[in-house]
Amino acid sequence: MTDYTEIWNLGTRGSNQLLHHRLAGLDGAAQSTGMHVRPGQRAEDFVFSQDSVRIGGYLFRRFLISPVQIQRPATPDTQEKLVFSYILSGRVRITQAGRTVEIGPGESLITIGWQPYVADVLEPSSALSVAVDRDVLDDGGISFPHAVRKIVSPELLPAGMAGFFLGLFEARLYPLGLEQVPRLTRIFDAFLVELHLGYVDAARTPEERLEEQRGAILTYARTLRGTTKLSVAAIAEHYGMSTRSLQRLFQTSERSLRDELRDITGGGPT
């Protein structure tokens, strides 16, 4: 049974409408470009089913797939996209740009649309994915990795949020009203920012985290300029730590905390 055969462009021509595609059995396996039935799996057992909907700059997919290997080329359709995927059930291993990530239920990853990858669906799997246009990332000041990355937060999609995303595939919702598209887009933008921050936090080195912490402390110190609270003791109290612990944060910096505060006060006591 084959309802649709153009596997790499599913859903991309739809705007604010829910599309359903299904490939199954011998015909589906033969016509699904880039997919290869795994050793030990029968082609007649092959199933790929997907619902997709585009809302604003976002393309959402919910799919179910039997064990298969996918050789995914970079295509014009995905050249300017980043794709977030969340596994509902099963297990998937993805290799992209020399990096391999394996995820299971409740775990998620980011793949880069302008890089080819190989995906091994190890078990019958279902997942949600969100593709976002690169210009949306640029407009939000969001940078992006160069290869597949696992998102480390175990609670990235809590039950309520997962239910919300699953609810996007209710056919009765479409077409959306004109006011609903920008409202939902704002929700997705906020989610993408949180997703990005999770990636950035995981990718930073300990020294980068320390540098960010120092920067936050000095930013707070500048708000105290000209007041009696601009002191090591007062700042330490604000952050709930001892003065010794606070000053230790600057031990590996070129300048001590007292040197930094002296500059802020214009050379006065700290």
C-alpha positions in Angstrom: 0.0 0.0 0.0 1.4 3.3 -1.0 -0.4 6.6 -0.5 2.6 8.8 -1.3 6.0 8.1 -2.7 8.1 11.3 -2.6 9.7 10.6 0.7 12.0 13.5 1.1 9.5 16.3 0.4 6.6 15.1 2.6 4.5 18.0 3.8 6.7 20.8 2.4 4.1 22.0 -0.1 1.3 22.3 2.5 0.6 25.5 4.3 -1.6 25.5 7.4 -3.1 22.1 6.5 -2.6 18.6 7.9 -1.1 16.1 5.4 -1.0 12.3 5.9 1.4 10.0 4.0 1.9 6.3 4.3 4.3 3.8 2.7 3.9 0.1 3.4 5.0 -3.3 2.3 7.1 -4.3 -0.7 6.1 -1.4 -2.9 6.7 1.1 -0.1 10.2 -0.2 0.6 11.1 -0.1 -3.0 9.8 3.4 -3.6 11.2 5.1 -0.5 14.4 6.6 -1.8 17.3 6.4 0.6 15.7 3.8 2.8 17.0 0.2 3.1 15.4 -2.6 5.1 17.8 -3.7 7.8 19.3 -7.2 7.8 16.8 -9.7 9.1 13.9 -7.5 8.4 11.4 -8.4 5.6 10.5 -5.8 3.0 6.8 -6.8 3.3 6.9 -5.7 6.9 8.1 -2.2 6.0 5.9 0.7 7.3 6.4 4.4 7.2 3.5 6.7 8.3 3.7 10.4 8.7 1.4 13.4 9.5 2.8 16.8 8.8 1.7 20.4 9.1 3.4 23.8 8.5 2.7 26.7 10.9 4.5 29.9 10.1 8.2 29.1 9.6 7.9 25.7 11.3 7.3 22.3 9.7 6.0 19.7 12.3 6.0 15.9 11.6 4.8 12.9 13.6 5.9 9.6 12.2 6.0 5.9 12.8 8.6 3.7 11.1 9.7 0.1 11.2 13.4 -0.9 11.5 15.2 0.5 8.5 18.4 2.3 7.5 18.0 5.8 6.0 20.7 7.4 4.0 19.6 11.0 4.1 21.2 13.4 1.5 21.4 17.1 1.9 18.6 18.4 -0.4 17.4 21.9 -1.5 14.4 21.2 0.8 16.5 21.0 3.9 19.5 23.2 3.0 18.4 26.0 5.2 16.8 24.1 8.1 17.7 22.8 11.5 15.6 19.8 12.7 14.7 18.9 16.3 13.5 15.3 16.9 11.9 13.8 20.0 11.5 10.0 20.4 8.2 8.8 21.6 9.0 5.1 21.4 11.7 2.9 19.9 15.4 3.6 19.4 17.3 5.5 16.6 21.0 6.0 15.9 22.1 8.9 13.7 25.5 9.6 12.3 26.2 13.1 10.8 29.5 14.9 10.1 31.6 12.3 12.0 29.4 12.3 15.1 27.1 9.5 16.2 24.1 9.9 18.6 21.7 7.2 19.8 18.4 8.1 21.5 15.4 6.3 22.9 12.0 7.2 24.4 11.9 10.7 26.0 15.3 11.7 24.5 15.9 14.2 21.7 18.4 15.5 19.3 19.2 18.2 16.7 20.2 17.4 13.1 21.5 19.9 10.6 19.6 20.1 7.4 22.5 21.1 5.2 24.5 18.0 6.2 23.8 14.5 4.9 23.4 11.8 7.6 22.7 8.1 8.1 19.9 7.1 10.5 19.5 3.5 11.8 16.1 2.8 13.1 16.9 0.0 15.5 13.4 -0.8 16.7 9.9 0.2 15.5 9.9 3.9 16.4 7.6 6.8 16.6 8.8 10.4 17.0 8.0 14.1 16.7 10.1 16.5 14.7 10.2 20.2 14.2 12.1 21.7 11.2 12.9 25.4 11.5 14.1 27.7 8.7 17.6 29.0 9.1 16.5 32.6 8.8 14.3 32.2 11.8 17.4 31.2 13.7 19.4 34.1 12.3 16.6 36.6 13.2 16.6 35.3 16.8 20.4 35.6 17.1 20.6 31.8 17.5 23.7 30.0 16.4 23.6 26.3 15.3 25.9 23.3 15.6 27.6 21.7 12.6 26.6 18.1 13.2 24.0 16.0 15.0 23.8 16.8 18.8 21.9 15.1 21.6 19.9 17.4 23.8 20.9 16.7 27.3 17.8 17.9 29.2 15.8 14.9 30.4 12.7 17.1 30.8 12.9 19.0 27.6 9.3 18.0 26.7 7.4 17.5 29.9 4.1 15.7 29.7 2.1 18.9 29.1 4.4 20.1 26.3 4.5 16.7 24.7 0.7 16.7 24.7 0.6 20.1 23.2 2.9 19.1 20.3 0.9 15.9 19.8 -2.3 17.9 19.7 -1.0 19.9 16.7 -1.9 16.8 14.6 -5.6 17.0 15.3 -7.2 17.4 11.9 -10.1 19.3 13.3 -7.8 22.3 14.1 -7.2 23.2 10.5 -7.2 25.5 8.8 -6.0 27.8 11.6 -7.5 31.2 12.0 -5.3 34.1 11.0 -4.7 35.2 14.6 -3.6 31.6 15.7 -0.6 31.4 13.4 1.4 34.3 15.0 0.3 33.2 18.5 1.5 29.6 17.9 4.7 30.9 16.2 5.6 32.9 19.4 5.2 29.7 21.4 7.5 27.8 19.1 10.0 30.7 19.1 10.2 30.6 22.9 10.6 26.8 22.8 13.4 27.0 20.2 15.3 29.5 22.4 15.0 27.2 25.4 16.2 24.3 23.2 19.1 26.4 22.0 20.1 27.4 25.5 20.1 23.7 26.5 22.4 22.9 23.6 24.7 25.8 24.3 25.0 25.0 28.0 25.9 21.4 27.1 28.5 22.5 24.5 30.3 25.0 26.7 33.6 24.2 28.3 34.0 24.7 32.1 36.1 27.7 31.5 33.4 29.2 29.2 30.8 28.7 32.0 33.1 30.3 34.5 33.7 33.3 32.2 30.0 33.7 31.9 29.6 33.6 35.7 32.3 36.2 36.1 30.6 38.4 33.5 27.2 38.2 35.3 28.9 39.2 38.6 30.6 42.2 37.1 27.4 43.2 35.4 25.7 43.2 38.8 28.6 45.1 40.3 28.2 47.9 37.8 24.6 48.4 38.9 26.0 49.2 42.4 28.4 51.9 41.2 28.2 55.0 43.4 26.5 53.1 46.3 27.9 51.7 49.6 27.0 48.2 48.4 29.8 48.0 45.9 32.1 45.8 47.8 33.3 42.2 47.7 31.4 41.4 50.9 28.1 42.9 49.6 28.3 41.1 46.3 29.2 37.8 48.0 26.1 38.2 50.2 23.9 38.9 47.2 25.0 35.6 45.6 24.8 33.6 48.8 28.5 32.7 49.0 31.5 33.6 51.1 33.9 36.3 50.1 36.6 33.7 49.7 34.5 31.6 47.3 33.6 34.7 45.3 37.2 35.8 44.9 38.2 32.2 44.0 36.0 32.5 40.8 38.5 35.1 39.5 41.7 33.1 40.4 42.2 31.9 36.8 41.3 35.3 35.3 43.9 37.9 34.3 42.4 40.3 36.8 41.3 39.7 40.3 37.8 40.7 41.5 39.2 43.5 43.6 41.0 44.9 40.4 37.7 44.7 38.5 35.8 46.5 41.3 38.5 49.1 41.6 38.0 50.0 37.9 34.3 50.2 38.4 34.6 52.6 41.4 37.2 54.7 39.6 40.1 53.6 41.9 38.3 53.9 45.2 38.3 51.3 48.0 36.3 48.0 47.5 
